[in-house]
Amino acid sequence: MRRIIAGLIALAFLLSASSAWAIQGYKDRHGFFVGGGVGGGPGAVHHGDDAFETGIERGGAFGFAPHLVIGGGATDNLVFGAELNNWIHLTDVHSNRVNHQQWSANAMANIFIVHGLYLDAGLGLGYAFTDTVTASGETSRHQELGLSTKLGLGIEYFLDGTIAAGMRFGYTRHFYRMVDFDTLVGNVYLRWY
C-alpha cells in the first residue's frame, strides 16, 4: 500500500512538473506552422434520387479522416491557415463494393478563447469521389467539385516550446450539384510552430 501511495505521489509530482516545463518552454503561436492528424467519424450523403444508392444515405457510416494543415499565427489567439481534409469509407451495396472519398481544401481560422480551447471554422472547395449502385446492380462513379464549409471546437496543448498536440471535433458540409454530404469528425493532431 505504501508503494502505491508513493507511486501516486511521484506520478502527481511528475505531471505537475511536466506542465511547468511545457509552460516555461512555451513560445507563442506567432509565425509559420505545419501540422497533420488522423481521426474519423460518421458521414452521410443526401440526395433526392431513388434511382441510385450510395450505401451511406442514412448516416452513421464511419469513415477514416486524415488532414494536413499549413498556416501562420496572427496573434497568440488567432491562427489562419490552409488545410486539406479527407473522409474515406468503403461499403457494400447490392453485393457491390463502393468507395466514397470526400476531399476538401479550406481556408481556416482558429480563434483561441481560453488557454488552449478554440473555435475552428473554414470555407473552401469540396471534391466528391463517390460510387453509386442502382437497384439492378449497375455501378457508376460520380466526381464533382463543390463548396465545403466547416465549424468545430478544439483544444491544443503545447508539449514543448514548438510542438503542440490537440484534439478537435467538427461538423463539415459539402454542397454539390446533385447531392450534399456531411460529417461529424473527431481527430487528434500535432502542429509544429
Order of alpha helices (4+ residues) and beta strands (2+ residues): alpha-beta-beta-beta-beta-beta-beta-beta-beta-beta-beta
